[in-house]
Amino acid sequence: MIELEGVPELIDPVMVAAFEGWNDAGDAASAAVAHLDREWKGEVFAALDAEDYYDFQVNRPTVFLDGGVRKITWPTTRLSVVRVGDADGKGRKRDLVLVRGIEPSMRWRSFCNEILGFAHELGVEMLVVLGSLLGDTPHTRPVPVSGVTSDADLARRLDLEESRYEGPTGIVGILQEACTHAGVPAVSLWAAVPHYVSQPPNPKASLALLNRLEDLLDISIPLGELSEDARAWQLGVDQLAAEDSEVAEYVQSLEEARDTADLPEASGEAIAREFERYLRRRDPQTGPGVATEGGDSSYLRDTASGRTRPPRPLPKEPREPRPTEEADQDSPESGPTDPADSTGPTDSAEPADPADRPGKDDGPEDQ
């Protein structure tokens, strides 16, 4: 029986969840939800019974001292609620229900049913699950983030990729499928973490997930020190890579492959998205969710779908000027313009299913 005494009536609630373990390379997803809980001072209102879902020899409880009294923290999944300001500056609020825990060891169907029971009782409109996986992506480039859903209508409405993945899955995939059968709109956001630097934490990947969540929900998330942590993380990895020539060469090969497949960072779509995010953060009327200016602008939609940029057309052979053109040869404005000289942005390919990325088999299992 789910009891929600003390929980206020929520406004347009969205559930945001992340689970440590197989779906959480570099702890990027769980750290992102922890950031939301910390910045918005979420209050835990429910916790799942650890005895029902966890093997304590795999996820052991921890002992700590509280005023000289020994206490135990059991591995479990906890739910908290936070209220944020809407991005339109009109005073309208929105609530987030944060679900943060460890991937359960057993009874996954019962686990998902319990989560969905809370979603039903709280009137949750959509569930967003954050995940991260290992991939062949260089740490020097924007973190690829894929938005995936099993709902075809939701995919069209929110510009997401419809999942086509087949193979082993974790609690993220199970929960999303349970939402589909329960009629709850569900989205999973996946960040790709470089497999050669998979040790947690990875603040750059956490930041990319939060930026994508901002765009998806049209909210402003306070970043705190996360942007600076992401820059420091990349600088540290740069220094480590520079000390090993083989690693440096490998990173360079990943950069070349990524740059070949991706559009330039200054694509029109990326600039528009970043400008909208900047406006949300600088608006003083966006409520408690307002963040400081100058947030990291590293997010770019992943385009690792295998489609490469078309080669630039070769310049045309010069032709003999006609008599009427000879008089205009000295004018820089009179010559014909080759359309191939235009280097404006082109349309970006949609991100592929995160589970189909190179290196997926080396990903969450290592967590």
C-alpha positions as CSV (number, residue, x, y, z in Angstrom):
1,M,0.0,0.0,0.0
2,I,1.5,3.3,-1.1
3,E,1.0,6.1,1.5
4,L,1.9,9.7,0.5
5,E,1.1,11.6,3.6
6,G,2.8,14.9,3.8
7,V,3.3,15.2,0.0
8,P,1.6,18.3,-1.4
9,E,-0.5,18.2,-4.5
10,L,2.0,18.4,-7.4
11,I,1.9,20.7,-10.4
12,D,2.5,19.1,-13.9
13,P,4.9,16.6,-12.3
14,V,7.6,14.8,-14.2
15,M,9.5,11.9,-12.7
16,V,13.3,11.9,-13.3
17,A,15.1,8.7,-12.4
18,A,18.6,7.2,-12.5
19,F,20.1,4.0,-11.1
20,E,23.7,3.2,-10.2
21,G,25.2,0.1,-11.8
22,W,25.0,-1.3,-15.3
23,N,23.2,1.7,-16.8
24,D,25.5,4.3,-15.2
25,A,28.9,4.5,-16.8
26,G,31.1,6.9,-15.0
27,D,28.3,7.5,-12.5
28,A,27.2,10.2,-14.9
29,A,23.4,9.6,-14.7
30,S,23.1,9.1,-10.9
31,A,25.3,12.1,-10.3
32,A,23.0,14.2,-12.5
33,V,19.9,13.3,-10.4
34,A,22.0,13.8,-7.2
35,H,22.8,17.3,-8.5
36,L,19.1,18.1,-9.0
37,D,18.3,16.9,-5.5
38,R,21.1,18.9,-4.0
39,E,20.6,22.1,-5.8
40,W,16.8,22.2,-5.2
41,K,17.0,20.7,-1.7
42,G,14.7,17.8,-2.4
43,E,13.1,16.1,0.6
44,V,12.8,12.3,0.6
45,F,9.2,11.2,1.0
46,A,9.4,7.5,0.3
47,A,12.0,4.6,0.1
48,L,11.5,1.1,-1.3
49,D,12.1,-1.8,1.1
50,A,15.7,-2.9,0.6
51,E,14.9,-6.5,1.6
52,D,12.6,-6.9,-1.4
53,Y,15.1,-5.9,-4.2
54,Y,18.7,-6.0,-3.1
55,D,21.3,-8.7,-2.5
56,F,23.3,-7.3,0.4
57,Q,26.4,-9.4,-0.6
58,V,26.5,-7.4,-3.9
59,N,25.4,-4.0,-2.6
60,R,26.5,-4.0,1.0
61,P,25.0,-1.7,3.7
62,T,27.3,0.9,5.3
63,V,27.8,1.8,8.9
64,F,28.3,5.4,10.1
65,L,28.5,7.3,13.4
66,D,25.8,9.9,14.2
67,G,26.7,11.7,17.4
68,G,28.5,8.7,18.6
69,V,25.7,6.3,17.8
70,R,26.3,3.7,15.1
71,K,23.7,3.6,12.3
72,I,23.3,1.7,9.1
73,T,22.4,2.9,5.7
74,W,20.8,0.3,3.5
75,P,21.1,0.2,-0.3
76,T,17.7,1.1,-1.7
77,T,15.9,3.5,-4.0
78,R,14.5,6.8,-2.6
79,L,12.0,9.3,-4.0
80,S,12.1,13.0,-3.4
81,V,10.2,16.0,-4.8
82,V,11.4,19.4,-5.8
83,R,9.5,22.4,-7.2
84,V,11.1,24.5,-10.0
85,G,10.2,27.7,-11.8
86,D,9.0,27.5,-15.4
87,A,11.1,29.0,-18.2
88,D,8.4,31.4,-19.4
89,G,8.9,33.8,-16.6
90,K,5.1,34.0,-15.8
91,G,5.3,32.5,-12.4
92,R,4.0,29.1,-13.4
93,K,5.6,26.2,-11.4
94,R,6.4,22.6,-12.2
95,D,7.3,19.7,-9.9
96,L,9.9,17.1,-10.4
97,V,9.8,13.7,-8.6
98,L,13.4,12.5,-8.3
99,V,14.0,8.7,-8.2
100,R,17.6,7.8,-7.2
101,G,18.9,4.4,-6.3
102,I,20.8,1.3,-7.2
103,E,19.8,-1.1,-9.9
104,P,17.9,-3.9,-8.1
105,S,19.3,-7.4,-7.8
106,M,16.0,-9.1,-8.0
107,R,12.2,-8.8,-8.6
108,W,12.5,-6.2,-11.4
109,R,8.9,-6.4,-12.4
110,S,7.7,-5.8,-8.9
111,F,10.3,-3.0,-8.6
112,C,8.9,-1.3,-11.7
113,N,5.3,-1.8,-10.6
114,E,6.1,0.0,-7.3
115,I,7.8,2.9,-9.1
116,L,4.8,3.2,-11.4
117,G,2.4,3.0,-8.4
118,F,4.1,6.2,-7.0
119,A,3.8,7.8,-10.5
120,H,0.1,7.0,-10.7
121,E,-0.6,8.3,-7.2
122,L,1.3,11.5,-7.8
123,G,-0.2,12.2,-11.2
124,V,3.1,12.0,-13.1
125,E,2.7,13.1,-16.7
126,M,6.0,11.7,-18.0
127,L,8.9,9.6,-16.8
128,V,12.5,10.5,-17.9
129,V,15.2,8.0,-17.1
130,L,18.8,9.0,-17.3
131,G,21.5,6.6,-18.3
132,S,25.1,6.6,-19.5
133,L,27.2,4.0,-21.4
134,L,30.7,3.5,-22.6
135,G,31.4,4.4,-26.3
136,D,34.1,5.2,-28.8
137,T,33.8,9.0,-28.2
138,P,36.7,11.4,-27.5
139,H,36.7,13.3,-24.3
140,T,37.6,16.5,-26.1
141,R,34.4,16.7,-28.0
142,P,30.8,17.5,-26.8
143,V,29.3,14.5,-25.1
144,P,26.8,12.7,-27.3
145,V,23.3,12.5,-25.7
146,S,20.6,10.4,-27.3
147,G,16.9,10.7,-26.5
148,V,15.1,7.4,-26.9
149,T,11.4,6.4,-26.5
150,S,9.2,3.4,-27.3
151,D,6.3,5.7,-28.0
152,A,6.1,6.6,-31.7
153,D,3.8,9.7,-31.1
154,L,6.1,10.9,-28.3
155,A,9.1,10.4,-30.6
156,R,7.5,12.7,-33.3
157,R,6.3,15.3,-30.8
158,L,9.6,15.7,-28.9
159,D,12.0,15.0,-31.7
160,L,13.3,11.7,-30.2
161,E,14.6,8.5,-31.6
162,E,12.2,5.5,-31.5
163,S,14.0,2.6,-29.8
164,R,14.9,-0.3,-32.1
165,Y,17.4,-2.0,-29.8
166,E,17.4,-5.8,-29.3
167,G,19.7,-7.5,-26.8
168,P,20.5,-7.5,-23.1
169,T,19.1,-4.6,-21.1
170,G,19.2,-3.1,-17.6
171,I,16.6,-1.6,-15.3
172,V,16.3,1.5,-17.5
173,G,15.1,-0.6,-20.4
174,I,12.8,-2.7,-18.2
175,L,11.2,0.4,-16.6
176,Q,10.7,2.1,-19.9
177,E,8.9,-1.0,-21.2
178,A,6.8,-1.1,-18.1
179,C,5.8,2.5,-18.7
180,T,4.7,1.7,-22.2
181,H,2.4,-1.1,-21.0
182,A,1.0,1.1,-18.3
183,G,0.3,4.0,-20.7
184,V,2.8,6.3,-19.0
185,P,4.9,8.4,-21.5
186,A,8.6,7.6,-21.0
187,V,11.8,8.9,-22.4
188,S,15.4,7.7,-21.7
189,L,18.4,10.0,-22.2
190,W,21.7,8.4,-22.7
191,A,25.2,10.0,-22.5
192,A,28.2,8.4,-24.1
193,V,31.2,8.2,-21.8
194,P,34.7,7.6,-23.3
195,H,35.6,4.0,-22.6
196,Y,39.3,4.8,-22.1
197,V,38.4,7.1,-19.1
198,S,35.4,5.3,-17.6
199,Q,36.3,5.8,-13.9
200,P,33.8,8.0,-12.0
201,P,33.1,10.8,-11.7
202,N,32.4,12.2,-15.1
203,P,31.0,15.7,-14.6
204,K,31.1,16.5,-18.3
205,A,28.7,13.7,-19.1
206,S,26.4,14.7,-16.1
207,L,26.4,18.2,-17.4
208,A,25.4,17.1,-20.9
209,L,22.5,15.0,-19.5
210,L,21.2,18.0,-17.5
211,N,21.5,20.3,-20.5
212,R,19.4,17.8,-22.5
213,L,16.9,17.5,-19.7
214,E,16.6,21.3,-19.7
215,D,15.7,21.3,-23.4
216,L,13.3,18.4,-23.0
217,L,11.3,19.9,-20.1
218,D,11.9,23.6,-20.9
219,I,13.2,24.3,-17.4
220,S,16.3,26.1,-16.1
221,I,18.6,24.0,-14.0
222,P,21.1,25.7,-11.6
223,L,24.5,24.3,-12.5
224,G,26.5,25.4,-9.4
225,E,30.1,24.3,-9.8
226,L,29.3,21.6,-12.3
227,S,30.5,23.6,-15.4
228,E,33.8,24.3,-13.7
229,D,34.1,20.6,-12.6
230,A,33.5,19.6,-16.2
231,R,36.3,21.9,-17.5
232,A,38.7,20.7,-14.8
233,W,37.9,17.0,-15.7
234,Q,38.6,17.5,-19.3
235,L,41.9,19.4,-18.5
236,G,42.9,16.5,-16.3
237,V,42.2,13.9,-19.0
238,D,44.1,16.1,-21.5
239,Q,47.2,16.0,-19.3
240,L,47.0,12.2,-18.7
241,A,46.6,11.6,-22.5
242,A,49.5,13.8,-23.3
243,E,51.8,11.7,-21.1
244,D,51.1,8.6,-23.2
245,S,51.8,8.8,-26.9
246,E,49.7,5.8,-27.8
247,V,46.7,7.2,-25.9
248,A,47.2,10.6,-27.5
249,E,47.2,9.0,-31.0
250,Y,44.1,7.0,-30.2
251,V,42.3,10.1,-29.0
252,Q,43.3,11.9,-32.2
253,S,41.9,9.0,-34.3
254,L,38.6,9.2,-32.4
255,E,38.5,13.0,-32.9
256,E,39.0,12.6,-36.7
257,A,36.3,10.0,-36.9
258,R,33.9,12.1,-34.8
259,D,34.6,15.3,-36.8
260,T,34.0,13.4,-40.1
261,A,30.6,12.1,-38.9
262,D,29.4,15.2,-37.1
263,L,28.4,18.6,-38.4
264,P,30.4,21.6,-37.3
265,E,29.8,22.7,-33.7
266,A,28.4,26.0,-35.0
267,S,25.4,24.3,-36.6
268,G,22.3,26.5,-36.7
269,E,20.3,24.0,-34.6
270,A,23.0,23.9,-31.8
271,I,23.3,27.7,-31.7
272,A,19.5,28.1,-31.4
273,R,19.3,25.6,-28.6
274,E,22.2,27.1,-26.7
275,F,20.8,30.6,-27.1
276,E,17.4,29.5,-25.7
277,R,19.1,27.9,-22.7
278,Y,21.1,31.1,-22.1
279,L,17.9,33.2,-22.1
280,R,16.3,30.8,-19.6
281,R,19.2,31.1,-17.2
282,R,19.6,34.9,-17.4
283,D,15.9,35.7,-16.8
284,P,15.6,36.8,-13.2
285,Q,11.9,35.7,-13.1
286,T,12.4,32.1,-13.8
287,G,12.1,31.3,-10.1
288,P,14.2,29.1,-7.9
289,G,15.4,27.1,-10.8
290,V,17.4,30.0,-12.3
291,A,21.1,29.3,-12.9
292,T,24.1,31.6,-13.2
293,E,25.1,32.9,-16.6
294,G,28.0,31.5,-18.5
295,G,26.9,27.9,-18.2
296,D,28.8,25.3,-20.2
297,S,27.7,25.1,-23.8
298,S,29.2,21.7,-24.6
299,Y,25.9,19.9,-25.4
300,L,25.4,19.0,-29.0
301,R,23.1,16.3,-30.3
302,D,24.9,13.1,-31.1
303,T,24.9,12.3,-34.7
304,A,26.8,9.0,-34.5
305,S,24.3,7.3,-36.8
306,G,26.8,6.2,-39.4
307,R,25.9,8.9,-41.9
308,T,28.9,10.9,-42.9
309,R,29.0,14.4,-44.4
310,P,28.8,14.5,-48.2
311,P,32.1,15.5,-49.8
312,R,32.4,19.0,-50.9
313,P,31.9,19.3,-54.7
314,L,35.1,19.9,-56.7
315,P,35.4,23.4,-58.2
316,K,34.2,23.7,-61.8
317,E,36.7,23.9,-64.7
318,P,37.3,27.5,-65.8
319,R,35.6,28.4,-69.0
320,E,36.4,30.9,-71.7
321,P,34.6,34.2,-71.0
322,R,32.1,35.3,-73.6
323,P,32.7,38.7,-75.2
324,T,30.0,40.2,-73.0
325,E,31.8,39.1,-69.9
326,E,35.3,40.3,-70.7
327,A,34.5,43.8,-69.6
328,D,33.4,42.6,-66.2
329,Q,36.4,40.4,-65.4
330,D,38.0,43.0,-63.1
331,S,34.8,43.4,-61.0
332,P,34.8,41.1,-57.9
333,E,31.0,41.4,-57.8
334,S,30.3,40.4,-61.3
335,G,31.6,36.9,-61.4
336,P,29.3,33.9,-61.1
337,T,29.1,32.2,-57.6
338,D,29.6,28.5,-57.3
339,P,27.0,27.0,-54.9
340,A,29.6,24.6,-53.8
341,D,31.5,27.5,-52.1
342,S,28.7,27.8,-49.5
343,T,29.7,26.2,-46.2
344,G,26.6,26.9,-44.2
345,P,25.3,24.3,-41.8
346,T,23.4,21.4,-43.0
347,D,20.8,19.2,-41.3
348,S,22.0,17.0,-38.5
349,A,21.4,13.3,-38.5
350,E,19.2,12.0,-35.7
351,P,21.1,10.1,-32.9
352,A,21.1,6.3,-33.1
353,D,19.8,4.0,-30.4
354,P,22.4,4.3,-27.6
355,A,22.6,0.6,-27.3
356,D,23.7,0.3,-30.9
357,R,26.7,2.5,-30.5
358,P,30.3,1.1,-30.9
359,G,31.6,-0.3,-27.7
360,K,28.2,-1.0,-26.1
361,D,29.3,-4.5,-25.2
362,D,32.2,-2.9,-23.2
363,G,29.8,-0.5,-21.5
364,P,27.5,-0.9,-18.6
365,E,28.7,-4.4,-17.7
366,D,32.0,-2.9,-16.5
367,Q,30.2,-0.6,-14.0
